[in-house]
């Protein structure tokens, strides 16, 4: 307050500073989800390096694959991107529909592979390959579309999916590719 009046130079500078912060910082802050995705993926990868990858030679492939398939069977949660209340108004449909449908199809593929892997059927390897390729491409597509269409600012309650869930899914797809390429013949024993 200058001379008993508000609206002085400090108030003016405060308003300018706030607008500059919004103009320059908000685009950076809107990219925090990318940082969360990268750092969470790193944490899940480190966990896999410590607890899973060293044990691959000791464990049967189906012992590794069944929990991964069960986890991916929950990808029906991606349908949340289509639900009002789970996302903010304005969620780009160019991201939401492919992400939701891709996750749902991946969940079906994973769930379909479970009995074949559990019973060690010859078709199990093909089903796991189909699930893993489709699911990996779905995640890559969703991450790309979210970036192109600036979807993170509309995530709302669905924010946890790309911040936590997607990194775990990426790492488990990686583990699945290792299992698929390491055990080349027949079904999974």
Order of alpha helices (4+ residues) and beta strands (2+ residues): alpha-alpha-alpha-alpha-alpha-alpha
